């Protein structure tokens, strides 16, 4: 599946990052150049949809906006990414909507700032070659990241199988790479994997792919922080939003720069597979990544059994679009893309 990249590839990625960092930003607050503000970021997953924090750090784009970003941990899982945010282990995160919404319902201080991508089929249930129908997974072991009740990947997997009338056994394996390895080893019969690893599994092992359903729980993966952070350090949060937007622009427009960096982030040896991934996501990464929910009622419905307050939950309870609105009104996004 993966391997270490050779020195030439690493140097190419580093040179590419330097090239991006040298490009003047679309708009930076003057004082940001004087002193960098230290912030910590993390991701729930190591997947293309959650590469922006890492990519913006590696390329120096966040630094251009006055932020000295560190990444204490990556790929910690959705629930743990939010738990760490609440503990103060990091200031920003890319993760799923589900754990952020659940934290709010529990009285926690979490807030969604941006969405990572437009809606798409990003998670697939991959099965061994002999399993050609989801019904064959009844009673079988299915690998997910954490469990099938909290993590957004697990939720989508379970709802898809339940929709097919299947009751399976869900095994939390922590990371997509662990799920991939378990499928290779045969310790699970199926596993939830992102499009990032779908191509590799089909090509090398002949696995079958089943798209997870979008008819049930529908919510994007997101970039978020806490309302306390916004109140105390709004300018730093605005800088993070600008850096996020500019990193998306680099992803969309600097293919030769981004692909080797993305290859290193995902630790995928096959460059052609990463090129396909990049091309797949270019139209899905939004120019203005405003938080949006196609069917917010699905979020309410999912949590209603466990949290009575979910019945009246509003988008504004879990998301704050005022920062991206402010960045857009300033003309920053048009200058970056112009």
C-alpha positions as CSV (number, residue, x, y, z in Angstrom):
1,X,0.0,0.0,0.0
2,X,2.5,2.6,1.1
3,X,6.2,3.0,1.6
4,X,8.7,5.7,2.5
5,X,9.4,8.2,-0.3
6,X,12.9,8.4,-1.5
7,X,15.2,11.4,-0.9
8,X,14.7,12.9,-4.3
9,X,10.9,12.9,-3.8
10,X,11.3,14.5,-0.3
11,X,13.6,17.2,-1.7
12,X,11.2,17.9,-4.5
13,X,8.4,18.3,-2.1
14,X,10.5,20.6,0.1
15,X,11.5,22.8,-2.9
16,X,7.9,23.0,-4.0
17,X,6.9,24.1,-0.5
18,X,9.5,26.8,-0.5
19,X,8.3,28.0,-3.9
20,X,4.8,28.4,-2.6
21,X,5.9,30.1,0.6
22,X,7.8,32.7,-1.5
23,X,4.6,33.9,-3.2
24,X,3.2,37.1,-1.6
25,X,-0.1,36.4,0.2
26,X,-3.3,37.9,-1.1
27,X,-3.7,40.0,2.0
28,X,-2.0,39.8,5.4
29,X,-2.4,42.1,8.4
30,X,0.8,44.2,8.6
31,X,1.6,43.2,12.2
32,X,1.5,39.6,11.3
33,X,4.8,39.9,9.6
34,X,6.4,41.2,12.8
35,X,5.8,38.2,15.1
36,X,4.3,34.8,14.5
37,X,1.5,33.6,16.8
38,X,2.0,30.0,17.9
39,X,-1.0,27.8,17.3
40,X,-1.5,24.0,17.3
41,X,-3.6,22.1,14.8
42,X,-4.5,18.4,14.2
43,X,-6.6,16.1,12.0
44,X,-9.0,13.4,12.7
45,X,-7.9,11.5,9.6
46,X,-4.9,11.3,7.3
47,X,-6.9,11.8,4.2
48,X,-7.0,14.3,1.3
49,X,-10.1,15.9,2.7
50,X,-8.1,16.7,5.9
51,X,-4.8,17.7,4.3
52,X,-5.2,21.4,4.4
53,X,-3.8,22.1,7.9
54,X,-0.7,20.0,7.1
55,X,-0.3,21.3,3.6
56,X,-0.6,24.9,4.7
57,X,2.0,24.3,7.4
58,X,4.4,22.5,5.1
59,X,4.2,25.1,2.4
60,X,4.6,28.0,4.8
61,X,1.2,29.5,3.9
62,X,0.0,29.8,7.4
63,X,3.3,31.4,8.4
64,X,2.8,34.0,5.7
65,X,-0.3,34.9,7.7
66,X,1.6,35.3,11.0
67,X,0.9,31.8,12.4
68,X,3.6,29.5,13.7
69,X,1.7,26.2,13.3
70,X,2.7,23.0,15.1
71,X,1.0,19.7,14.6
72,X,1.4,17.8,17.9
73,X,-0.4,14.7,16.5
74,X,-2.1,13.8,13.2
75,X,-4.8,11.2,12.5
76,X,-6.1,11.0,16.0
77,X,-9.7,10.0,15.1
78,X,-12.8,12.2,15.1
79,X,-13.8,11.8,18.8
80,X,-10.3,12.2,20.1
81,X,-9.6,15.2,17.9
82,X,-12.6,17.0,19.5
83,X,-11.6,15.7,23.0
84,X,-8.2,17.1,22.5
85,X,-9.6,20.4,21.4
86,X,-11.7,20.6,24.6
87,X,-8.7,19.7,26.7
88,X,-6.6,22.4,25.1
89,X,-4.2,20.0,23.4
90,X,-4.7,22.0,20.1
91,X,-6.4,25.1,18.9
92,X,-7.7,24.1,15.5
93,X,-8.7,20.8,13.9
94,X,-10.0,19.2,10.8
95,X,-12.5,16.5,11.6
96,X,-16.1,15.4,11.1
97,X,-19.3,17.3,11.9
98,X,-20.6,14.5,14.1
99,X,-18.1,14.7,17.0
100,X,-18.3,18.5,16.9
101,X,-22.1,18.5,17.1
102,X,-22.1,15.9,19.8
103,X,-19.7,18.0,21.9
104,X,-22.1,20.9,21.7
105,X,-25.0,18.7,22.7
106,X,-22.9,17.7,25.7
107,X,-22.3,21.3,26.6
108,X,-18.8,21.5,25.1
109,X,-17.2,24.6,23.5
110,X,-16.7,23.6,19.9
111,X,-17.5,25.5,16.7
112,X,-17.2,24.8,13.0
113,X,-15.5,27.5,11.0
114,X,-15.2,26.0,7.5
115,X,-16.1,22.9,5.5
116,X,-13.3,20.9,4.0
117,X,-14.9,20.0,0.7
118,X,-18.1,19.8,-1.2
119,X,-20.4,16.7,-0.7
120,X,-19.0,13.7,-2.5
121,X,-18.7,9.9,-2.1
122,X,-15.5,9.9,-0.1
123,X,-15.9,6.7,2.1
124,X,-16.3,3.3,0.6
125,X,-16.9,-0.1,2.3
126,X,-14.1,-2.2,0.7
127,X,-14.5,-6.0,0.8
128,X,-12.4,-9.0,0.0
129,X,-12.8,-10.3,-3.6
130,X,-15.2,-13.1,-2.6
131,X,-17.7,-10.7,-1.0
132,X,-19.6,-9.3,-3.9
133,X,-22.8,-8.1,-2.1
134,X,-23.2,-6.2,1.1
135,X,-25.7,-8.9,2.3
136,X,-22.7,-11.2,2.6
137,X,-21.3,-9.1,5.5
138,X,-24.1,-10.2,7.9
139,X,-22.3,-11.2,11.1
140,X,-18.9,-10.4,9.6
141,X,-16.1,-8.2,11.0
142,X,-16.0,-4.7,9.5
143,X,-13.1,-2.4,10.3
144,X,-13.9,1.3,11.2
145,X,-11.8,4.0,12.7
146,X,-13.2,4.2,16.2
147,X,-16.7,2.7,16.4
148,X,-20.0,2.7,14.6
149,X,-21.8,5.0,17.0
150,X,-19.7,8.2,17.3
151,X,-17.1,8.5,14.6
152,X,-18.5,10.0,11.3
153,X,-16.9,7.2,9.2
154,X,-18.3,4.5,11.4
155,X,-21.8,6.1,11.4
156,X,-21.8,6.2,7.6
157,X,-20.6,2.6,7.4
158,X,-23.2,1.3,9.9
159,X,-26.1,3.2,8.3
160,X,-25.1,1.9,4.9
161,X,-25.1,-1.7,6.1
162,X,-28.3,-1.3,8.1
163,X,-30.0,0.1,5.0
164,X,-29.0,-3.2,3.3
165,X,-30.4,-5.1,6.2
166,X,-27.0,-6.2,7.5
167,X,-26.0,-6.5,11.2
168,X,-22.2,-6.7,11.3
169,X,-19.5,-6.6,14.0
170,X,-17.6,-3.3,14.0
171,X,-13.9,-3.3,14.9
172,X,-12.2,0.0,15.8
173,X,-8.8,0.1,14.2
174,X,-7.7,3.7,14.7
175,X,-6.5,4.7,11.3
176,X,-7.3,4.0,7.6
177,X,-3.9,2.4,7.2
178,X,-4.7,0.0,10.0
179,X,-8.0,-0.9,8.3
180,X,-6.2,-1.4,5.0
181,X,-3.6,-3.6,6.6
182,X,-6.3,-5.7,8.4
183,X,-8.0,-6.3,5.1
184,X,-4.7,-7.4,3.5
185,X,-4.1,-9.7,6.5
186,X,-7.7,-11.1,6.4
187,X,-8.4,-10.2,10.1
188,X,-11.5,-8.3,8.9
189,X,-13.9,-9.1,6.1
190,X,-14.5,-5.5,5.1
191,X,-13.4,-2.0,6.0
192,X,-14.3,1.6,5.7
193,X,-11.7,3.3,3.5
194,X,-11.5,6.7,1.8
195,X,-11.2,7.3,-1.9
196,X,-7.5,7.8,-1.1
197,X,-7.1,4.1,-0.6
198,X,-9.9,2.7,-2.8
199,X,-7.8,2.8,-6.0
200,X,-4.9,1.0,-4.3
201,X,-7.1,-1.8,-2.9
202,X,-8.9,-2.4,-6.1
203,X,-5.8,-2.5,-8.3
204,X,-3.5,-4.5,-6.1
205,X,-5.9,-6.8,-4.2
206,X,-9.1,-7.0,-6.3
207,X,-11.3,-5.7,-3.5
208,X,-14.8,-4.6,-4.2
209,X,-16.0,-1.1,-3.4
210,X,-19.4,-0.1,-2.1
211,X,-20.2,3.6,-1.7
212,X,-21.5,4.6,1.7
213,X,-25.0,6.0,1.7
214,X,-25.6,9.7,1.7
215,X,-29.4,9.4,2.4
216,X,-29.0,9.1,6.1
217,X,-26.5,11.1,8.1
218,X,-25.3,13.9,5.8
219,X,-22.7,16.3,7.1
220,X,-19.3,17.6,5.8
221,X,-15.9,17.2,7.4
222,X,-14.9,20.5,8.7
223,X,-12.2,22.9,10.1
224,X,-13.0,24.1,13.6
225,X,-12.0,25.6,16.9
226,X,-13.7,26.8,20.1
227,X,-15.8,29.9,20.6
228,X,-13.4,30.8,23.5
229,X,-10.6,30.9,20.9
230,X,-12.6,33.2,18.7
231,X,-13.5,35.6,21.6
232,X,-9.9,35.7,22.9
233,X,-7.9,35.6,19.7
234,X,-10.2,36.5,16.8
235,X,-7.3,38.0,14.7
236,X,-5.5,34.7,14.9
237,X,-8.6,32.8,13.9
238,X,-9.1,35.1,11.0
239,X,-5.4,34.5,10.0
240,X,-6.1,30.7,10.1
241,X,-9.2,31.1,7.9
242,X,-7.2,33.2,5.4
243,X,-4.4,30.6,5.4
244,X,-6.9,27.8,4.9
245,X,-8.4,29.6,1.9
246,X,-5.0,30.3,0.4
247,X,-3.9,26.7,0.9
248,X,-7.0,25.5,-1.0
249,X,-6.1,27.9,-3.8
250,X,-2.6,26.3,-3.9
251,X,-4.1,22.8,-4.0
252,X,-6.3,23.8,-6.9
253,X,-3.7,25.6,-8.9
254,X,-0.3,24.2,-8.1
255,X,-0.6,20.6,-9.1
256,X,3.2,19.9,-9.6
257,X,3.8,21.4,-6.2
258,X,1.0,19.8,-4.3
259,X,1.2,16.2,-5.6
260,X,4.6,15.3,-4.1
261,X,3.6,16.9,-0.8
262,X,0.3,15.1,-0.8
263,X,2.1,11.9,-1.7
264,X,4.3,12.4,1.4
265,X,1.4,13.3,3.6
266,X,-0.6,10.2,2.6
267,X,2.6,8.0,2.4
268,X,1.5,6.5,-0.9
269,X,4.2,5.2,-3.1
270,X,2.2,5.3,-6.4
271,X,2.4,8.8,-7.7
272,X,-0.2,8.2,-10.4
273,X,-2.7,7.2,-7.7
274,X,-2.0,10.5,-5.9
275,X,-2.3,12.4,-9.1
276,X,-5.8,10.8,-9.6
277,X,-6.7,11.8,-6.0
278,X,-5.6,15.4,-6.6
279,X,-7.6,15.7,-9.8
280,X,-10.6,14.1,-8.1
281,X,-10.5,16.7,-5.3
282,X,-9.7,19.9,-7.2
283,X,-13.3,20.6,-8.1
284,X,-14.5,19.5,-4.6
285,X,-12.3,21.9,-2.6
286,X,-14.5,25.1,-2.4
287,X,-13.2,28.5,-3.3
288,X,-15.2,29.9,-0.4
289,X,-15.4,27.1,2.2
290,X,-18.3,28.4,4.1
291,X,-19.8,25.8,6.5
292,X,-23.0,24.4,5.0
293,X,-25.2,21.5,5.6
294,X,-27.3,20.0,2.8
295,X,-29.7,18.3,5.2
296,X,-29.2,19.5,8.8
297,X,-32.3,17.6,9.8
298,X,-30.3,14.4,9.4
299,X,-27.9,15.7,12.1
300,X,-30.9,16.3,14.4
301,X,-32.4,13.0,13.6
302,X,-29.2,11.1,14.3
303,X,-28.7,12.5,17.8
304,X,-32.4,12.8,18.8
305,X,-32.5,9.4,20.6
306,X,-29.5,10.3,22.8
307,X,-29.9,14.0,23.2
308,X,-33.4,15.6,23.6
309,X,-31.9,19.0,22.8
310,X,-31.0,17.7,19.3
311,X,-34.6,18.3,18.2
312,X,-34.1,22.1,18.3
313,X,-30.4,22.1,17.4
314,X,-29.6,24.9,14.8
315,X,-26.7,25.3,12.4
316,X,-25.7,28.4,14.3
317,X,-25.4,26.3,17.5
318,X,-22.5,24.4,16.0
319,X,-21.1,26.7,13.3
320,X,-19.9,30.3,13.0
321,X,-19.8,31.6,9.4
322,X,-19.0,35.2,10.5
323,X,-15.2,34.7,10.0
324,X,-15.3,33.4,6.5
325,X,-17.9,36.1,5.7
326,X,-15.5,38.7,7.0
327,X,-12.6,37.3,5.0
328,X,-14.8,37.3,1.8
329,X,-16.1,40.8,2.4
330,X,-12.5,42.1,2.7
331,X,-11.9,41.0,-0.9
332,X,-9.1,38.6,0.2
333,X,-10.5,35.6,-1.7
334,X,-10.9,37.4,-4.9
335,X,-7.4,38.8,-4.7
336,X,-6.0,35.3,-4.1
337,X,-7.9,33.9,-7.0
338,X,-7.4,37.0,-9.2
